[in-house]
């Protein structure tokens, strides 16, 4: 017997240790949102359910006390059927769990933050020769609500997190994205942005968006521009800095705009609603680097001319390629000079300052 409860308990312990160590990476608002998500997951609440603030504050107080108890502890090995596995040995652990309809995730997210989860395995398929795992109910998770991720050339879609992620994007959407959101929802058969109608259709819409998440990960895996090993070196060399933010944003934009990625898939399959969601949810630096797409979308809503969108995708790809080439060139020069401070200053001057990303 797998003794599932014991496995879940071990993974949850590592999730708690991870959260206790890295909660400080988030802004106050960012941490509050992630705690809100974790609270809903722990209590089995639908994304739109909001509990009384006093109840949530009490839960947060208990969570912080739990973090204090474990923050100095090391991650525990995961013992399954008497065999111990290192907590990041996802391949070894899944070799045991997958035949039982379970899937374990372990890796690193933004700012090299560890992340762990355990979910039921609902389906497995291949797209362009890459395995895609569709995951259902999550039995263990940490603060990160990630709809999809990739590791070892495999793609994982977390449907439970994806529904919560989509709801949050809609619920906290800035005013500038509301017209695009209305366009997207209307093309999903949801009129107006009525919350009750949205609740009834959230699972369906989230499922229809699976492929957009999948092709983002596929575009990242097959990205021919930003070498993955160099990208990882840059992230590790400049963690928690605007340089990391720029490198991650450029990598994401390449994943969306290259021939294998999300936007090319959306344009190829004429997925009008998905295009609306993509534009609605553009924010921050991704929006700053995608002005052609935003302008093209405005014209597309009037003409339904996909050639306008395809040209905008090409332009966005060229922009992302320019930044990727520049980042890599400066970084490699810095390695040759054995002077990462020079590389940092050069990237700040050439790339960050024109974007308004002046470091503190």
KAFENNOR-V950109 format. One record per residue. N is the residue number from 1. PSI is psi in whole degrees, 0 to 359 (* if undefined). BURIAL is b if it has 16 or more other C-alpha atoms within 10 Angstrom, else e. Layout:
<<N,PSI,BURIAL> <N,PSI,BURIAL>>
This chain:
<<1,142,e> <2,336,e> <3,63,e> <4,318,e> <5,323,e> <6,319,e> <7,314,b> <8,317,b> <9,318,e> <10,317,b> <11,319,b> <12,325,b> <13,317,b> <14,323,b> <15,317,b> <16,317,b> <17,315,b> <18,312,b> <19,321,b> <20,326,b> <21,328,b> <22,7,e> <23,330,b> <24,349,e> <25,338,e> <26,153,e> <27,169,e> <28,315,e> <29,319,e> <30,319,e> <31,320,b> <32,318,e> <33,318,b> <34,324,b> <35,321,b> <36,316,b> <37,316,b> <38,321,b> <39,314,b> <40,320,b> <41,313,b> <42,330,e> <43,7,e> <44,35,e> <45,147,e> <46,156,e> <47,328,b> <48,357,e> <49,127,e> <50,119,e> <51,167,e> <52,138,e> <53,327,e> <54,323,e> <55,319,e> <56,320,b> <57,322,e> <58,318,e> <59,319,e> <60,320,b> <61,317,e> <62,322,e> <63,317,b> <64,323,e> <65,322,e> <66,318,e> <67,319,b> <68,326,e> <69,335,e> <70,355,b> <71,338,e> <72,0,e> <73,155,e> <74,156,e> <75,143,b> <76,148,e> <77,154,b> <78,115,b> <79,122,b> <80,124,b> <81,41,e> <82,359,e> <83,133,e> <84,136,e> <85,140,b> <86,145,e> <87,338,b> <88,8,b> <89,66,e> <90,322,b> <91,314,b> <92,317,e> <93,318,b> <94,336,b> <95,330,e> <96,319,e> <97,326,b> <98,319,e> <99,342,e> <100,12,e> <101,29,e> <102,156,b> <103,135,b> <104,134,b> <105,136,b> <106,129,b> <107,204,b> <108,137,e> <109,206,e> <110,144,e> <111,29,b> <112,36,e> <113,125,e> <114,152,b> <115,143,b> <116,149,b> <117,162,b> <118,132,b> <119,163,b> <120,146,b> <121,112,b> <122,325,e> <123,159,e> <124,130,e> <125,180,e> <126,139,e> <127,121,e> <128,33,e> <129,1,e> <130,132,e> <131,136,e> <132,121,b> <133,125,b> <134,117,b> <135,145,b> <136,237,b> <137,133,e> <138,125,b> <139,338,b> <140,142,b> <141,166,b> <142,203,b> <143,340,b> <144,124,b> <145,90,b> <146,121,b> <147,335,b> <148,155,b> <149,167,b> <150,150,b> <151,136,e> <152,42,e> <153,23,e> <154,152,b> <155,135,b> <156,126,b> <157,117,b> <158,94,b> <159,321,b> <160,315,b> <161,325,b> <162,321,b> <163,316,b> <164,320,b> <165,314,b> <166,317,b> <167,315,b> <168,318,b> <169,320,e> <170,314,b> <171,321,e> <172,19,e> <173,137,b> <174,159,e> <175,326,e> <176,340,e> <177,1,b> <178,324,b> <179,318,e> <180,322,b> <181,316,b> <182,317,b> <183,315,b> <184,313,b> <185,320,b> <186,325,e> <187,355,e> <188,1,b> <189,15,e> <190,116,b> <191,139,e> <192,318,e> <193,25,b> <194,127,e> <195,321,e> <196,317,e> <197,323,e> <198,318,b> <199,316,e> <200,335,e> <201,1,e> <202,314,b> <203,317,b> <204,313,e> <205,317,b> <206,319,b> <207,323,e> <208,339,e> <209,3,b> <210,315,b> <211,330,b> <212,322,b> <213,318,b> <214,315,b> <215,337,b> <216,314,b> <217,320,b> <218,317,b> <219,325,b> <220,318,b> <221,319,b> <222,8,b> <223,119,b> <224,359,e> <225,303,b> <226,97,b> <227,129,e> <228,320,e> <229,319,e> <230,318,e> <231,315,b> <232,322,e> <233,317,e> <234,316,b> <235,318,b> <236,329,e> <237,327,e> <238,54,b> <239,148,e> <240,30,e> <241,165,e> <242,334,b> <243,318,b> <244,315,b> <245,315,b> <246,315,b> <247,318,b> <248,319,b> <249,317,b> <250,318,b> <251,317,b> <252,318,b> <253,323,b> <254,319,b> <255,329,b> <256,333,b> <257,350,b> <258,174,b> <259,344,b> <260,354,b> <261,188,b> <262,306,b> <263,325,b> <264,321,b> <265,314,b> <266,315,b> <267,319,b> <268,320,e> <269,1,e> <270,49,e> <271,86,b> <272,314,b> <273,318,b> <274,323,b> <275,317,b> <276,316,b> <277,317,b> <278,312,b> <279,320,b> <280,322,b> <281,1,b> <282,129,b> <283,173,e> <284,222,e> <285,328,e> <286,319,b> <287,321,b> <288,325,e> <289,4,b> <290,40,b> <291,326,e> <292,321,b> <293,318,b> <294,316,b> <295,317,e> <296,324,b> <297,320,b> <298,319,e> <299,327,e> <300,322,b> <301,338,e> <302,331,e> <303,336,e> <304,32,e> <305,105,e> <306,340,b> <307,327,e> <308,316,b> <309,317,b> <310,320,b> <311,321,e> <312,321,b> <313,317,b> <314,317,b> <315,319,b> <316,322,b> <317,317,b> <318,321,e> <319,312,b> <320,321,b> <321,319,b> <322,312,e> <323,321,b> <324,314,b> <325,319,e> <326,316,e> <327,312,b> <328,320,b> <329,313,e> <330,318,b> <331,315,b> <332,321,b> <333,321,e> <334,323,b> <335,318,e> <336,323,e> <337,351,e> <338,45,e> <339,86,e> <340,338,b> <341,321,e> <342,315,b> <343,318,b> <344,312,b> <345,320,e> <346,318,b> <347,322,b> <348,317,b> <349,314,e> <350,325,e> <351,320,b> <352,314,b> <353,319,e> <354,338,e> <355,2,e> <356,17,e> <357,61,b> <358,121,e> <359,153,e> <360,*,e>>
